[in-house]
């Protein structure tokens, strides 16, 4: 069974490659056939035209469609920007206000010349071509998915042209064929362009689809196929043998009305999210009847309309009069459910009438039934359980999954190119995931949501229905959304027991907890556990000693690629965006490199490709064990080992091929700065750790050096600890009094928590394990509204100060500016229990902005102005990550580059507070779980992240990421770059640098720089990670 489970990823990759070849063949055959048929139809349309007159309109139509798409895409972007500026009233600036504008010009003065070999140039050229092709295809796919307005515009022009053409059709009786002889040549040429536009639309849709099933199951394919020449050939041979191919194409023009209906229905499904269902259904029924009536009337005019050449009235009036009669009769026919006044006179008209009447006879009751059900009950299923075509594998999500986390799963499958379907079993309403359903439709990811719970008192039979044992991976997920997270995790355990009893393999199960519990439900551990609650506590504690660690870890855990665009006008923004593309991943070390030392591997990967190797996964343990930074241990790369890298996942393919060809004995060229525009943060892994518990000793000379945050501790003039007036009281009026009367060790870093929630108690328990910080709880009437007796167990390092954070006098009295760290959180315990998460976020935003202003004013006072270590580190937490934009007045120049429909889970990426490492939200942590799919090495990445955020005293043998001041590291260069710093640290101190922390110009205005380029200039005030 283990062998079968381990073989799943290989079989998935092979299946993906096979279907990729089939898709390419499918595209080639269809596009070639459609294009050839268009040329044949145009050439045989009329003998009065020249080849140039026939080919030029085709070329114009081919160009007109993508240009129209792009024009409407730009117009929508402009309208969206104007709307955002009017509604949100944000002030746009070209960069981050807190970062010196000279940073973006630091690298301009130094020109780098690199030596390339022909093989390198060829491989890099091919890689760039593939990258440009992928980007072009992604842009095309995105524009096609948002092309409804452009298609309606083009189809409106087609309908107008078709109705103008009807005026030139003549016959005296319905039994006679239409005479097209009076049609001007200009009308023909316009139809050539129209036909080419339709063909280009279909061809681009086929090329942009990722799967054959996506093509065959889309209405865009079938409705355009019916209109285009391949089908008109069949219609001509069956009904209109006397017509030319082009005239048969004219006869099918009424299908544009049906396409109109499908387009408008799609727009309604997109725009009516959040509206009441009955409004959507009513609009759909009214539009459906009107459009289908128009289509029926148009078809009846084509089949049995009469237009004599000798008519006494204007041809336009005559045509409009006859069309109006057919429209009236069609409406009467539909309203009487098939018993109207229309009398089909020909075989063709009788067949068309039967088709329309039957369709409306089925469609109207069906929509009315949906309308009634939409009012009386909610949906229990969205999507289809059955799979066919290329998507036969699926992942199973079980539990009350947060919509943001579901968005992350959808994005991962799309950007990783996985042929996987998502099946979600949840007890939550299907309407909760309306945004995610539309996101899956937009990205064409198969998604099925079933309102069923396999836990206690649930429907266990649903596991048989979906064949849960065949899932490529099963995720049993909890959510932070429920304020009673422990109760939610208890339900997660019940669902896990059901899966275990059902017989699902333990190796394919990932469990996500969001509370302190970690139950052992069997003698042998079942599944891989991801405890986000513990991870959140660790990363917040680590952020005190290593500010900005949150931004670094979240960026490394993201699995998205090719979704962030760069702006040529903003250097800093481009650097930051490039850093977001970095992630923590594993790289299979080629056989040619087996036998080299870890030091050689690390130097080679960095100096040649700019990739940072931080450890090695062991193949002999099935990638369950690993070592982080085994430098200095004489570790030799073994057969099957995998390197743990901080790299761009989109470019590791070319690196892997290049490493294989270079071999272990080849000379390593100077690294080409392929990723030389980064604003990421750096971390230094300082010790080696193996999962059997062995730990390397730290490099000499740095053991006694305190981290940078320790140097920021405020020195208090206290002579010993005095006995408080009330030995059992932890309630004081200021930090000074807390240091004198409460804290056992007053010289420790002080963390001020503004607000109170259930999570604070668990965070204090974690701090009790660490025994490294002193904590101040500050809030309005906090000593009254919170049970202080429970907090007495932490009295050795905890003090409580009553005060309103919105009152300046209370803030100054509490001396919050003397703390090293300020953590502002939503406070449901201190506010009205009926307040929503949005209300709590609003209050937190206002409180944070107020405190930040006060801290800036306080630290800018003369006695603190020139103190380099007076920069306070802060952190703010919000329930909704999308509200981060309101924390600061500044914004990135391209803040809205991410479409929320494309991925609503990354709304915080372009925020200033996140770029500074001063923002956290529960939804951000879900990305950590996304790296645990399928195989053991993926789960090892989660454990590695746990080690990176570990703090001394937390029970881990690894001390995690630490921060060193640049001024303490001597560099013998005039212009010091990060590449020089990396090589110096690794060669002399066995440290691996992965980021920088740049101290800002003012308090709480710092900057996280993630994985910068080797030629990035550093400052003496920077701190390396």
URMO-V162447 format. One record per residue. N is the residue number from 1. PHI is phi in degrees with one decimal (999 if undefined). OMEGA is omega in whole degrees, -180 to 180 (999 if undefined). NEAR is the number of other C-alpha atoms within 8 Angstrom. Layout:
n->{N;N}
phi->{PHI;PHI}
omega->{OMEGA;OMEGA}
near->{NEAR;NEAR}
This chain:
n->{1;2;3;4;5;6;7;8;9;10;11;12;13;14;15;16;17;18;19;20;21;22;23;24;25;26;27;28;29;30;31;32;33;34;35;36;37;38;39;40;41;42;43;44;45;46;47;48;49;50;51;52;53;54;55;56;57;58;59;60;61;62;63;64;65;66;67;68;69;70;71;72;73;74;75;76;77;78;79;80;81;82;83;84;85;86;87;88;89;90;91;92;93;94;95;96;97;98;99;100;101;102;103;104;105;106;107;108;109;110;111;112;113;114;115;116;117;118;119;120;121;122;123;124;125;126;127;128;129;130;131;132;133;134;135;136;137;138;139;140;141;142;143;144;145;146;147;148;149;150;151;152;153;154;155;156;157;158;159;160;161;162;163;164;165;166;167;168;169;170;171;172;173;174;175;176;177;178;179;180;181;182;183;184;185;186;187;188;189;190;191;192;193;194;195;196;197;198;199;200;201;202;203;204;205;206;207;208;209;210;211;212;213;214;215;216;217;218;219;220;221;222;223;224;225;226;227;228;229;230;231;232;233;234;235;236;237;238;239;240;241;242;243;244;245;246;247;248;249;250;251;252;253;254;255;256;257;258;259;260;261;262;263;264;265;266;267;268;269;270;271;272;273;274;275;276;277;278;279;280;281;282;283;284;285;286;287;288;289;290;291;292;293;294;295;296;297;298;299;300;301;302;303;304;305;306;307;308;309;310;311;312;313;314;315;316;317;318;319;320;321;322;323;324;325;326;327;328;329;330;331;332;333;334;335;336;337;338;339;340;341;342;343;344;345;346;347;348;349;350;351;352;353;354;355;356;357;358;359;360;361;362;363;364;365;366;367;368;369;370;371;372;373;374;375;376;377;378;379;380;381;382;383;384;385;386;387;388;389;390;391;392;393;394;395;396;397;398;399;400;401;402;403;404;405;406;407;408;409;410;411;412;413;414;415;416;417;418;419;420;421;422;423;424;425;426;427;428;429;430;431;432;433;434;435;436;437;438;439;440;441;442;443;444;445;446;447;448;449;450;451;452;453;454;455;456;457;458;459;460;461;462;463;464;465;466;467;468;469;470;471;472;473;474;475;476;477;478;479;480;481;482;483;484;485;486;487;488;489;490;491;492;493;494;495;496;497;498;499;500;501;502;503;504;505;506;507;508;509;510;511;512;513;514;515;516;517;518;519;520;521;522;523;524;525;526;527;528;529;530;531;532;533;534;535;536;537;538;539;540;541;542;543;544;545;546;547;548;549;550;551;552;553;554;555;556;557;558;559;560;561;562;563;564;565;566;567;568;569;570;571;572;573;574;575;576;577;578;579;580;581;582;583;584;585;586;587;588;589;590;591;592;593;594;595;596;597;598;599;600;601;602;603;604;605;606;607;608;609;610;611;612;613;614;615;616;617;618;619;620;621;622;623;624;625;626;627;628;629;630;631;632;633;634;635;636;637;638;639;640;641;642;643;644;645;646;647;648;649;650;651;652;653;654;655;656;657;658;659;660;661;662;663;664;665;666;667;668;669;670;671;672;673;674;675;676;677;678;679;680;681;682;683;684;685;686;687;688;689;690;691;692;693;694;695;696;697;698;699;700;701;702;703;704;705;706;707;708;709;710;711;712;713;714;715;716;717;718;719;720;721;722;723;724;725;726;727;728;729;730;731;732;733;734;735;736;737;738;739;740;741;742;743;744;745;746;747;748;749;750;751;752;753;754;755;756;757;758;759;760;761;762;763;764;765;766;767;768;769;770;771;772;773;774;775;776;777;778;779;780;781;782;783;784;785;786;787;788;789;790;791;792;793;794;795;796;797;798;799;800;801;802;803;804;805;806;807;808;809;810;811;812;813;814;815;816;817;818;819;820;821;822;823;824;825;826;827;828;829;830;831;832;833;834;835;836;837;838;839;840;841;842;843;844;845;846;847;848;849;850;851;852;853;854;855;856;857;858;859;860;861;862;863;864;865;866;867;868;869;870;871;872;873;874;875;876;877;878;879;880;881;882;883;884;885;886;887;888;889;890;891;892;893;894;895;896;897;898;899;900;901;902;903;904;905;906;907;908;909;910;911;912;913;914;915;916;917;918;919;920;921;922;923;924;925;926;927;928;929;930;931;932;933;934;935;936;937;938;939;940;941;942;943;944;945;946;947;948;949;950;951;952;953;954;955;956;957;958;959;960;961;962;963;964;965;966;967;968;969;970;971;972;973;974;975;976;977;978;979;980;981;982;983;984;985;986;987;988;989;990;991;992;993;994;995;996;997;998;999;1000;1001;1002;1003;1004;1005;1006;1007;1008;1009;1010;1011;1012;1013;1014;1015;1016;1017;1018;1019;1020;1021;1022;1023;1024;1025}
phi->{999;-62.3;-65.3;-66.6;-64.2;-67.5;-83.6;-59.7;-61.3;-64.8;-66.0;-65.6;-64.8;-63.6;-64.7;-62.8;-64.9;-63.1;-69.6;-65.0;-65.7;-61.3;-63.7;-63.9;-64.4;-58.7;-61.4;-62.7;-64.5;-67.0;-62.8;-64.0;-62.5;-65.5;-65.9;-63.0;-64.4;-64.7;-63.5;-63.5;-63.1;-69.1;-64.1;-92.4;-68.8;-152.8;-88.3;-87.8;-109.1;-94.9;-64.3;-64.1;-65.8;-89.7;-80.0;-60.9;-60.5;-63.9;-64.9;-62.2;-64.5;-64.1;-81.8;-65.4;-64.8;-63.0;-65.5;-65.2;-57.6;-64.1;-60.7;-69.5;-62.0;-65.7;-62.1;-63.9;-65.5;-65.4;-60.7;-63.0;-64.8;-63.2;-63.4;-62.7;-68.5;-77.7;-80.3;-83.9;53.1;-92.0;-96.2;-89.7;-131.3;-87.4;-162.0;-84.2;-66.8;-86.4;-108.3;-61.2;-65.9;-73.4;-61.6;-68.0;-109.6;-65.5;-89.3;-73.3;-80.4;-123.2;-95.8;-101.3;-116.5;-120.6;-93.7;-116.1;-99.7;-54.1;-63.7;-62.6;-62.6;-65.6;-65.9;-67.5;-63.5;-64.2;-65.2;-65.4;-62.6;-63.1;-66.0;-63.4;-63.5;-62.9;-65.8;-64.8;-66.2;-64.2;-63.5;-62.9;-61.1;-65.0;-67.2;-64.6;-70.8;-114.0;-100.7;-59.8;-65.2;-64.7;-67.9;-62.9;-61.3;-66.2;-67.4;-64.2;-64.1;-64.0;-64.0;-60.6;-63.2;-66.6;-67.3;-64.8;-68.1;-60.3;-62.0;-93.0;-87.3;-135.7;-169.0;-92.9;-150.3;-69.1;-80.1;-87.6;-73.5;-67.7;-104.2;-99.4;-66.4;-87.2;-70.8;-64.5;-65.3;-64.4;-64.4;-58.3;-65.6;-65.2;-72.3;-58.8;-64.3;-61.8;-63.2;-66.6;-62.0;-63.6;-65.5;-64.1;-58.4;-68.8;-64.9;-66.8;-64.3;-63.7;-68.6;-80.2;-71.2;-92.7;-150.6;-62.1;-62.1;-62.2;-76.7;-71.0;-97.5;-104.2;-66.8;-57.4;-71.1;-71.0;-68.6;-74.7;-63.1;-65.3;-78.1;-78.6;-54.0;-53.6;-81.1;-63.0;-63.0;-64.7;-64.4;-61.2;-67.3;-88.7;-122.1;-125.0;-68.7;-81.3;-96.5;-77.4;-57.4;-67.5;-69.7;-65.5;-62.9;-61.5;-64.8;-93.6;-63.2;-66.8;-65.9;-63.8;-63.4;-65.8;-62.3;-56.3;-61.5;-65.3;-65.6;-65.9;-63.8;-64.4;-65.0;-62.3;-63.0;-82.8;-81.6;-93.1;-65.7;94.8;-81.5;-68.8;-61.4;-66.5;-64.9;-63.4;-65.6;-62.7;-61.0;-65.0;-66.2;-63.7;-65.3;-62.7;-63.4;-63.8;-69.9;-70.1;-64.8;-62.4;-64.7;-65.1;-62.0;-64.4;-66.7;-68.5;-63.5;-64.4;-86.3;-142.3;-76.2;-131.0;-147.6;-67.4;-71.1;-95.1;-63.0;-79.4;-103.3;-60.6;-60.3;-66.6;-66.5;-63.7;-63.3;-66.1;-65.4;-65.7;-64.1;-62.8;-63.1;-64.8;-65.3;-62.9;-64.6;-65.2;-65.8;-63.4;-62.1;-69.4;-70.2;-100.2;53.5;100.4;-115.4;-116.7;-99.5;-75.9;-117.7;-62.0;-106.4;-121.8;-61.5;-63.0;-66.5;-65.7;-63.9;-64.7;-62.4;-61.4;-62.2;-65.7;-65.4;-64.0;-60.7;-70.5;-63.7;-87.8;-70.6;-63.4;-61.9;-64.0;-68.1;-65.3;-64.2;-63.8;-62.6;-68.9;-65.6;-65.3;-84.5;-86.1;-146.7;-102.6;-70.1;-111.9;-139.2;-129.6;93.1;-122.4;-73.2;-76.8;-127.1;-151.6;73.4;-74.9;-91.1;-106.0;-90.9;-150.7;-111.1;-111.3;-109.3;-127.2;125.6;-82.5;-73.7;-66.0;-54.4;-63.4;-69.4;-63.3;-61.1;-64.8;-63.3;-61.3;-66.4;-62.0;-63.9;-69.1;-74.6;-82.7;69.1;-82.7;-87.7;-129.3;-106.3;-107.2;-115.9;-114.0;-104.5;-141.9;-94.1;-85.8;-66.7;-61.9;-62.8;-62.5;-104.4;-60.0;-62.9;-71.1;-63.1;-67.8;-63.4;-64.4;-65.5;-63.8;-90.0;56.7;-105.0;-67.0;-136.5;-130.2;-114.6;-121.3;-82.7;-141.9;-127.8;-79.6;-80.7;-63.0;61.9;-107.0;-102.5;-72.8;-63.2;-62.8;-65.9;-70.7;-61.9;-89.0;56.7;-60.3;-67.8;-89.7;-66.0;-64.9;-156.7;-123.2;-111.5;-104.0;-117.6;-104.2;-135.3;-79.1;-61.7;-76.6;-67.5;-99.8;-64.3;-64.4;-65.2;-63.5;-67.1;-63.4;-64.6;-61.1;-63.2;-62.3;-65.4;-65.3;-63.1;-61.3;-65.8;-65.3;-68.2;-71.7;103.2;-72.3;-63.4;-64.1;-68.4;-105.5;-110.1;-120.2;-110.4;-115.8;-103.8;-125.6;-143.0;-68.5;-71.9;-149.5;-73.0;-105.6;-89.7;-153.5;-60.8;-104.9;-58.9;-116.5;81.6;-101.3;-101.0;-119.1;-100.8;-70.2;-67.2;-65.4;-64.3;-63.9;-61.2;-67.3;-73.0;-71.0;-62.9;-67.5;-67.1;-70.3;-86.7;-128.2;-56.1;92.0;-62.9;-62.8;-62.0;-61.6;-66.7;-64.2;-61.1;-69.8;-89.6;-67.2;-114.6;-89.3;-140.3;61.1;-111.0;-111.1;-97.0;-105.4;-111.6;-66.6;-89.6;-136.0;-63.6;-63.4;-62.9;-63.2;-65.1;-63.7;-63.3;-61.9;-64.5;-63.1;-72.7;-77.4;-152.4;-87.0;-145.8;-113.4;-131.5;-71.2;-74.5;-64.8;-61.5;-65.3;-103.5;-66.7;104.9;-84.5;-80.9;-63.7;-61.4;-64.3;-62.7;-65.3;-61.1;-65.2;-64.4;-75.8;-71.9;-94.7;-120.4;81.6;-97.4;-100.7;-89.9;-112.0;-179.3;-137.8;-92.7;-91.7;-74.8;-68.4;-108.3;68.5;65.0;-85.4;-117.1;-156.8;-128.9;-100.7;46.9;-80.5;-63.3;88.4;-99.6;58.4;-73.5;-108.7;-62.6;-104.7;-60.3;87.8;-62.5;-122.2;-85.7;-93.9;-119.5;-105.1;-154.0;-85.1;-64.1;-76.2;-115.1;-74.2;-64.4;-66.3;-64.1;-64.0;-65.4;-68.6;-64.3;-62.9;-76.6;-75.0;77.2;-77.1;-97.4;-76.5;-73.4;-96.2;-73.0;-62.4;-64.4;-79.8;-76.7;-66.6;-120.0;-98.3;-126.8;-134.8;-128.1;-116.9;-107.2;-112.6;-133.8;-116.6;-83.7;-109.9;-135.6;-100.1;-140.2;-112.8;-70.5;-84.6;106.7;-73.9;-133.9;-76.0;-78.1;-72.3;-63.2;-65.8;94.7;-117.1;-60.9;-85.7;-73.6;-81.0;-68.1;-61.9;-69.3;-64.6;-72.4;-91.4;-65.4;-72.9;-84.2;-103.3;-84.4;-117.6;-103.0;75.9;-92.7;-88.7;-73.7;-69.0;-61.6;-115.6;-62.9;-98.3;-93.6;-112.3;-91.4;-131.8;-104.6;-157.4;-67.6;-59.2;-66.4;-64.2;-68.2;-79.7;-115.2;-116.6;-67.4;-71.8;-126.4;-69.4;-85.4;-74.3;-58.7;-106.3;-111.7;-100.2;-101.1;-96.8;113.3;-154.5;-150.8;-59.9;-66.3;-60.4;-62.3;-68.9;-66.3;-65.9;-61.6;-68.8;-64.4;-63.9;-66.7;-71.3;57.8;-128.2;-124.8;-104.9;-127.3;-115.6;-100.1;-125.8;-174.9;-74.3;54.1;-68.1;-71.7;-93.0;-83.6;-111.8;-71.6;-66.2;-60.3;-67.6;-81.8;-64.8;-65.4;-102.3;-66.1;-70.6;-138.1;-124.0;-134.1;-117.3;-124.6;-79.5;170.1;-89.1;-64.4;-91.1;-105.3;-62.9;-64.2;-65.9;-66.6;-67.6;-62.1;-72.9;59.7;-62.8;-68.8;-84.9;-80.6;-84.6;-153.1;-121.2;-119.1;-101.4;-131.7;-62.6;-125.6;-65.2;-72.9;-102.6;-125.0;-61.8;-58.0;-86.3;-69.5;-79.5;-62.0;-64.7;-63.9;-67.1;-63.3;-60.9;-66.0;-65.5;-61.8;-64.0;-62.8;-63.3;-62.7;-65.2;-66.4;-63.3;-63.9;-64.5;-65.7;-63.7;-65.0;-68.2;-78.4;-89.7;-66.3;-51.8;-71.0;-111.8;-64.5;-97.1;-84.6;-62.6;-94.4;-93.4;-78.8;-80.4;-95.8;-129.0;-151.6;-127.3;-117.5;-129.1;-69.7;-107.4;-67.9;-69.6;-82.9;-63.3;-62.1;-91.2;-79.7;-142.2;-79.4;-88.5;-157.0;-66.5;-67.2;-124.1;-60.0;-95.0;-66.7;-88.6;-79.6;-64.6;-69.8;-71.4;-161.9;-74.3;-82.3;-111.3;-68.4;-89.9;-57.4;-95.2;-86.9;-67.3;-62.4;-67.8;-64.3;-88.8;75.5;-119.5;-139.7;-145.4;-145.8;-57.1;-63.2;-66.1;-74.7;-62.5;-64.2;-63.4;-71.1;-68.8;-90.3;-113.3;-92.5;81.8;-127.7;-65.6;-64.4;-66.5;-67.5;-61.7;-63.0;-64.2;-65.4;-65.2;-63.1;-60.3;-67.6;-65.3;-99.3;-71.4;-121.1;-54.7;99.1;-85.1;98.6;-89.6;-75.6;-107.3;-82.7;76.1;-73.4;-128.6;-121.8;-122.7;-67.8;-62.7;-65.4;-86.3;-112.1;-80.9;-119.3;-92.7;-141.4;-70.8;-109.5;-89.3;-113.0;-67.0;-60.6;-65.0;-63.2;-59.4;-64.9;-66.2;-61.6;-72.7;-73.6;-96.4;-118.0;59.2;-104.2;-115.0;-87.0;-128.0;-178.0;-126.9;-122.1;-97.5;-73.0;-79.3;-79.0;-141.2;-59.5;59.8;-129.0;-108.2;-140.6;-96.4;-116.0;-93.0;40.9;-71.4;-71.8;-58.3;-91.9;-72.2;-76.8;-105.3;-114.5;-70.3;-88.1;-69.9;-128.0;-96.2;-109.2}
omega->{179;179;179;180;-180;-177;-177;-180;180;179;179;179;180;178;178;180;-180;-180;175;177;179;179;179;178;179;179;-177;-178;-177;-178;179;-180;-180;-178;179;-179;178;180;179;-180;-179;-178;-178;-175;-177;179;-175;-176;178;179;179;178;178;-174;-179;177;178;179;178;178;178;179;-175;-176;178;178;177;176;-178;180;180;176;179;180;178;179;179;179;179;180;179;180;179;-179;180;-176;-176;179;177;177;-178;174;-172;-180;175;-175;-174;-179;-180;-177;180;-179;-178;-178;-175;-174;-174;-174;-176;-179;-178;176;-178;-180;-180;173;-178;179;178;-179;-179;-179;179;178;178;180;178;178;178;179;178;178;179;179;179;180;178;179;179;180;-179;180;178;180;179;-172;-174;-179;178;180;177;178;-179;179;175;176;179;179;179;179;-179;179;175;180;-178;-178;-175;176;-178;167;-177;-178;-177;179;180;175;178;176;-178;-173;-178;-179;-179;179;179;178;177;-176;176;178;174;179;179;179;179;177;180;179;179;177;-178;-178;179;176;179;-179;-178;180;-179;-175;178;180;179;179;-173;-178;-177;178;-180;-179;-172;-178;178;177;180;-177;-172;-172;-178;179;178;175;178;180;180;-178;-176;-173;-171;-177;-178;-176;170;180;-176;179;174;176;176;-177;-178;-176;-177;178;178;177;179;176;176;-179;-179;178;-179;176;177;179;178;179;-179;-174;-174;176;-179;177;179;-175;-176;177;180;-178;179;179;-178;-179;-179;180;-180;179;-179;-175;179;174;177;179;179;179;180;-180;179;176;180;-172;-178;173;-179;179;-179;177;-176;-179;-177;-177;179;-180;179;-180;180;-180;-180;179;180;180;178;177;179;179;179;-179;179;180;177;-180;-178;-178;177;176;171;-178;-177;-175;179;178;177;-174;-179;179;-179;-179;177;178;179;180;179;-179;-179;-178;179;180;-179;178;178;-171;-177;176;180;179;177;177;177;179;-180;179;179;178;-172;-175;178;-180;176;179;173;-177;-176;178;-177;179;177;-179;-175;-175;176;178;179;171;-176;175;-177;176;178;-172;176;179;179;180;175;175;178;177;-180;-179;-180;-179;-178;-174;175;179;-177;175;-176;174;177;173;-177;172;-174;176;-180;-180;178;179;178;-175;-178;179;-179;176;177;177;179;177;-179;-179;179;173;-179;-177;176;179;-179;179;179;-180;180;-179;-179;-177;179;-177;180;-179;-180;178;175;-177;-177;-177;-174;-179;180;-178;176;176;-179;-180;174;-164;168;-178;174;-172;-180;-179;175;-173;179;177;178;179;176;175;177;178;179;177;179;178;178;179;179;179;178;177;178;-178;-180;-176;-177;-176;175;-178;179;176;179;177;-176;-173;175;-173;174;-172;180;179;178;-177;-177;177;178;-171;173;-179;-178;178;177;180;179;178;-178;-175;176;177;179;-178;177;-178;179;-178;180;-179;-180;180;-179;-176;180;178;-179;-179;-180;-179;-176;175;173;180;-176;-180;179;179;-178;-177;-175;-177;-178;179;179;179;179;-179;179;178;178;180;177;178;176;-177;179;-177;-180;-177;-178;180;-179;-179;177;180;177;179;177;180;179;179;-177;178;-176;-178;-178;-175;180;-173;-177;-179;-176;176;-178;-180;-176;172;-176;-179;-176;177;-177;180;176;178;-178;172;175;179;177;179;-179;179;-175;180;180;-180;-178;179;177;179;177;179;175;-171;162;-171;175;-176;-177;-175;-179;-180;179;179;-179;179;-177;180;-180;-178;-176;179;-175;-175;-177;178;-178;179;176;-173;174;-176;177;-179;-175;179;-174;170;-176;-176;-171;178;-179;174;-167;180;178;-177;177;-171;174;174;-179;-178;176;172;-180;178;-179;177;-179;-178;-175;-178;179;178;-174;-178;179;-180;180;-177;179;179;-179;179;180;178;-178;-178;-180;179;-180;179;177;-173;-178;-175;173;-180;-180;-179;-177;178;178;179;178;179;-179;-167;-173;-172;176;178;-173;-179;177;175;-178;177;178;177;-179;-176;-180;175;180;-178;-179;-180;179;177;177;176;178;178;178;176;-176;179;-178;-173;164;-172;173;172;-176;180;-178;-179;-176;180;180;-175;179;179;-176;-179;179;-177;-177;-180;-179;-171;179;-179;-175;173;-178;179;176;177;179;-180;178;179;-174;-179;178;-180;179;179;-180;179;-180;-180;177;177;177;-170;178;-177;-178;-175;170;-172;178;-179;-176;-176;179;-180;-178;180;-178;177;179;178;180;177;180;180;179;180;-179;179;-179;-180;179;-179;180;178;179;180;179;178;-178;-176;177;176;-173;-176;-179;-170;-177;179;-176;-175;-180;-178;-177;177;-176;178;177;-180;177;177;-179;-178;-179;-180;-178;-178;-177;-179;-174;179;-177;-179;175;-178;179;-174;-175;-177;178;176;-178;176;-180;179;-179;-176;-176;-177;-177;-170;-174;-179;-180;-177;178;179;178;-179;-175;-180;175;175;-179;-178;179;-174;-179;-178;179;-180;-174;-178;-174;-175;165;-166;-173;-179;176;179;177;179;177;179;177;177;176;179;-179;-179;-179;180;178;-178;-179;180;179;177;-178;-177;174;-179;177;-175;180;176;180;-176;178;-180;-176;177;-176;179;177;177;-176;-178;179;178;177;178;180;-178;180;-180;-176;-178;-173;-173;-178;176;178;-178;178;178;177;172;-176;-180;-175;-178;-178;180;177;177;-178;-173;176;-180;-174;175;-179;179;179;-179;179;-178;-180;180;-178;179;179;173;-175;179;999}
near->{4;6;6;7;9;8;8;10;9;7;8;10;8;8;9;11;8;8;10;9;8;8;11;8;8;9;10;8;8;9;10;8;8;13;9;8;10;13;8;8;11;10;9;10;10;6;6;5;8;7;7;6;9;13;8;8;13;12;10;10;15;13;8;9;11;8;8;9;12;9;8;11;11;8;8;8;8;8;8;8;8;8;8;10;10;7;6;6;7;7;8;8;9;8;11;11;6;9;9;7;7;6;8;8;8;9;9;6;6;5;5;4;4;7;6;6;6;6;6;9;9;8;9;9;8;8;9;8;8;8;8;8;8;8;9;8;9;9;8;10;11;8;11;10;8;8;11;11;8;10;9;10;8;8;10;8;8;10;11;8;11;10;8;8;10;8;9;10;13;11;13;9;7;10;6;7;6;7;8;8;5;7;10;6;8;6;10;9;11;10;9;13;14;10;12;15;12;10;14;11;9;12;11;9;13;11;8;11;10;7;10;11;9;10;11;8;7;8;7;8;13;9;11;11;11;11;13;14;14;10;10;14;10;8;10;14;8;7;7;9;8;5;8;10;13;11;9;14;12;8;8;10;10;11;11;12;12;12;9;11;12;9;11;9;9;9;9;10;9;8;6;9;8;4;7;7;9;9;8;12;11;9;8;10;10;8;9;9;9;8;12;12;12;10;13;13;12;12;11;11;12;8;10;12;10;10;12;8;7;4;9;4;6;7;10;7;8;11;11;8;8;10;11;8;8;13;13;8;11;13;9;10;14;15;7;8;10;10;7;11;7;8;4;9;7;9;7;8;13;10;8;9;10;8;8;10;12;9;8;10;11;8;8;9;8;8;10;8;8;9;12;8;9;11;9;6;6;10;9;10;9;10;8;7;7;4;7;7;7;11;10;10;11;13;13;14;13;14;14;10;12;10;9;9;12;10;13;13;9;12;10;11;12;11;10;8;6;8;11;12;13;13;13;12;14;14;9;7;11;14;7;8;9;9;9;10;9;10;13;12;9;10;8;8;13;10;13;13;13;12;12;11;13;14;14;7;5;8;9;10;7;9;10;8;7;7;8;10;7;7;11;11;12;12;12;14;13;15;12;10;6;7;5;6;13;10;7;11;13;8;10;14;10;10;15;10;10;11;9;11;7;7;7;11;8;9;10;13;14;13;11;13;17;13;11;10;7;6;5;6;8;6;5;4;7;10;10;10;8;10;12;12;10;9;9;9;11;13;12;9;10;13;11;11;12;12;12;14;13;14;13;14;9;12;12;11;12;11;9;10;10;8;6;8;7;7;9;6;5;10;10;13;13;14;14;15;13;12;15;12;12;13;14;11;10;9;9;8;10;9;8;7;10;11;7;10;10;12;7;8;10;11;9;10;12;12;12;11;12;15;10;12;12;13;12;12;14;13;10;6;7;9;12;10;12;13;12;12;14;13;10;6;6;8;9;9;11;7;7;10;12;12;13;13;13;15;12;10;10;6;7;9;7;10;9;10;8;9;9;10;6;8;9;7;5;6;4;7;7;8;10;8;10;6;8;11;12;17;17;16;18;17;14;14;15;14;14;12;15;11;8;5;7;8;10;8;5;8;9;6;6;7;7;5;6;6;10;12;11;10;8;10;12;9;5;7;4;7;4;5;10;6;7;9;5;5;6;5;7;11;9;11;10;10;13;8;10;13;14;14;11;14;15;8;8;8;8;10;14;12;14;14;13;12;13;16;11;7;7;8;9;10;9;9;8;11;11;8;8;11;7;7;11;12;11;13;14;14;14;9;10;16;11;7;8;8;8;8;5;6;10;10;6;9;11;9;12;14;14;12;15;13;13;10;13;8;8;8;6;10;13;9;8;11;11;10;10;7;15;15;12;14;12;13;13;14;10;11;11;13;7;7;6;4;9;6;8;8;8;12;13;8;9;14;10;9;11;11;10;9;10;9;8;9;11;11;8;8;12;9;8;6;6;9;9;6;7;5;6;10;10;12;12;9;12;12;12;14;11;11;12;7;9;12;10;7;11;9;7;10;15;14;10;6;9;6;7;11;8;8;9;9;12;10;11;7;10;10;7;11;12;12;11;13;13;13;16;14;12;12;11;9;12;10;11;11;13;10;10;13;12;13;8;10;11;10;11;11;12;13;12;13;8;8;9;10;11;11;12;15;12;9;8;9;5;10;8;12;13;11;13;13;13;10;12;12;8;6;6;6;8;4;5;4;5;11;11;13;11;10;11;10;9;10;12;11;8;6;9;11;12;14;14;14;16;17;16;11;11;11;9;10;13;11;10;14;13;18;16;16;15;18;13;11;10;12;10;8;7;7;9;13;13;15;16}
